[in-house]
Structure formats: C-alpha cells, structure tokens
Amino acid sequence: MNKELIMPTEMTIKDKKQLVKGNVIRAAVFARSKVIEVMTADNERYYFIYYKNTLIYGDKLDKVEEGTFISKAFSEGLVIQSPHPLATALIPHLSVSIPNKSRLFPQLEIHFSLEEMAYIATTLDSFIEKEQLIKTIDKVFFHFRRDGNFMKSFQVLQMLNNFAPAFKSAKDRMGSQEFHSYHHFYHSSSLPAIFKKDPLYVEIHCFKNRSNPEERILLEEILSKQDGLIGLLLWLETADKLQEPKSIEKYTEIALSFVTMEEWIPILGEVNINPFCELPETKSIIQKMLQKGHYTQAALCLLNFIDDLPASYDAFLKEIWENSDSKFVIAHFDEFIKLLQHLPHDEKSKQLEQKVFQIAAILLEEHDLNTVHEKLAPIQTLHPDSEVIRKINEMFELEENPDRMMELGDFYAEFKQFDKAIDCFFWEMELQPQNPSPVRKICKMYQNKGMVNEAAAYQKVYAQLKRNQETG
C-alpha cells in the first residue's frame, strides 16, 4: 500500500503522573481481544490489551516474551501494520491512562462476567506473573463449582487448562468423573449447539481455526452481529483469494463506516483487488480528486493498478502526468513509465519534453551520468524523438572523450548542473591554460550559482587571458 499520504496514528499515554506520546506501530485482533503496540520518540514500546473495545491494561515492555498472549496475537491474529487507514478505527480512544494494577481484577469483576474475567486474565501474562493469573482463574472455577454451576466451572477449567497445560491440578480436574458429561457435550455437539451454551468458547475456537471453512463461516456469522470492523478485517485476510463482486460490494459498504472511499481504494489494492474494475463509483472519486488539484493523491490511488486500468481512465492519467511534481514522478518512476504507455504519442511532445527535462535535471543532480542514461532509456523506447533524451545520450558518449569536455560542460550547464559543468571546464582549462574560453564559462557558472567572489576572480583571469591573446 502506498503510505505516503497516511498519517501515523498518535496516542497519548498517561503513565502514572507523566504524559507520553507515541505512534501506533501495529495492532492485532485476536477474537474479542486486541493488542495495540505504541512506540515513543525515545523508542520505548508500550502494549495495550483491550477486550470488547474496553482497555484492560497496558504498560511499557522491553521485550515481548514468546508464548505470551501478546506474542500469540501478533503471530496468529489479524494484524494491521501502521500507518493504515483502519488503525484509527480499530483503537477506541487515542488518549489512555494505564489502569492501576492492584485494583485491576476488582474493576474487571464490576464490568464483566466471571467467565469473561477468567478469559481476560489469560491475556495479561506479559504484565502479571502467570502463577497469580492461575490463582485468579482458579478462584473463578471454585466459585462456580460451589454454586453448583458445573457447566460454567467446566468452561473456566478449559480456559485454565489451555492457559497453563502444565498445571497438574487443572489437568486432574479435567479428567474427573463430575465433568465427564461436559467433555462429551463439547466433543460430540455441533459448534452452533455449543455456541448457545458457551459463545466465548466457540468464538475463540473459530478464530483460532478460521482457516477451516466451517469455523470461518460461523465466525463470520458471529461477527456480523457483533463487530463489523473485525468482520471486515477477517474478510481482508483472504479477500485476494475470494474476489467475488457481491462480496466486494458488501464489505465496501461496511468499510465506508470506518474509512473514506479514498482510503478504501489502496486497502483493496493491498489485497490485489482492483477497485477501478470492481467498483464503478471509484471513477467519480478520482475525478473529484483531480478537480481539487489533488494530483499526488489520485496518482497514488491509480499507480497501483496501472497495468490493469480501463481505457476510460487515460484522460485522468494524462492530467496526472502533466501536473505531477517531477520529484514525485522520479520516486514512482517505474509506474510512471507504464503510465506513459497509456498516453497518446502525438499532441504532447512539448509538454513531454518539459517534464523529461525536469526529470533529467533532478536525476543528474543525484546520480552519475551512466545511471541517468539507464534510467531514462525506457522513455527513449516510448518516445525515440525526444530531444532531451538525445542530449543525455550524447553526454553519455562525450564522457568517454577527454577532448570534448567543453561540449559536455555545455550540456551540464543546460541542465543546470553547474558544479559538473565547472569540472568539465576546469579539465579544459588545464589542457589549454592560455585559452580564455573555458575560464569565461567557469565565470558564468559561478555567476549562476550566486558565488559572486569566485565569479569576479575568474572574470579577472579571463580578462587577462583575453589581453594576452590580443597582444600576442
């Protein structure tokens, strides 16, 4: 995705009594949970855990340990790398305060069910000792069992066993006779049937196994009723393999709740969907950009699809070429070469020459002549009569001929490469120390550079050589 026009998502963090600002580096969705990674100007990294869009906890971490929930979220979840148009939509608040760790679980118990609190505990192992989390989950288990709610106690026990498979007590309880019927229910029932009893389990199971068609379909159904944004990210994960027009239209409608069409176009490009072939309304979007003079934005949208654009976009491409800054063209040179192939070969020779001249001048400033010659070769293929390219070709040949440095210098001067021109004229001046012509040219180059003292010095040398010539 072209990210030149996407601003990074900035977050403000209240850490104890200090305010810290940082940019979101990436975000990961894992079922009902999210992880946001933020980097400060001092390269410190903060991580924040959310559950159902509620901030649970966060803090600064020097390292994310392998096997923790945060590590799993970024390796197995739906990940967005920043900057990304959907990043801001994914983060509930761009200003957060790190919760008090000592009051964390009492607060969670107020806002969430006990089984949800048990699950949330499994996501906090980067911040809280695992033994403490095990004890917290275990307490929830015993609470349900004491109340005679064996189904919920079994649900929590499954979480605990998955979270801490080496915890022998949980393993022993899983195999006990009192939970045999629940084992049978989870292993023999369909996922929709289990969902009625344990929606959290099914949602997490389907998310982990979303590569399987059955689980993915059910997960899509669940998300369609809960969270359109997560459903959108789920679709984007495999959209490049399932390019069905109805599906693209459906998720475009959902996406426009979170981003603009201008932002949605490059997102589709990232999953290899050409919006200019699939969505007719995109043409009017580009037209409006150009009417507002947003040529760079329009170019960044179209250049991704330059190999497969309908012919009706050629007029837009011509307008973009004529109005794009030369430095921007160079930054996307390969794509602009393809753009030129869409343009008619007549009527624009003068305009083309002006643009190619500007491009050549910038390239000569940044690269050696051989590199410039190679970079501009594709333009010669498309426009063999270009006078600018002819001059570059001639310069390329002159560079190997020390007897024609004056000519090479004149070419450099024409392209406003005054330092390189001076080098050529110096060479000639050393070969012909009595010839005033290269000295006069050096004087002129310093004048063009605004170096008055140097120009005056060479003007004196030139005047002396001219007098010597006249009296000789």
Secondary structure by P-SEA (a helix, b strand, c coil): ccccccccbbbbbbcccbbbbbcccbbbbcccbbbbbbbccccbbbbbbbccccccbbbbbcccccccaaaaaaacccccccccccccccccccccccccccaaaaaaaacccaaaaaaaaaaccccccaaaaaaaaaaaaaaaaaacaaaaaaaaaaaaaaacccaaaaaaaaacccaaaaaaaaacccaaaaaaccaaaaaaaaaaacccaaaaaaaaaaaaaccaaaaaaaaaccccccccaaaaaaaaaaaaacccaaaaaaaaaaacccccccccaaaaaaaaaaaacaaaaaaaacccccccccccaaaaaaaaaacccaaaaaaaaaaaaaaaaaccccccaaaaaaaaaaaaaaaaacccaaaaaaaaaaaaaaccccaaaaaaaaaaaaccccccaaaaaaaaaaacaaaaaaaaaaaaaaaccccaaaaaaaaaaaaaacaaaaaaaaaaaaaaaaaaaaac
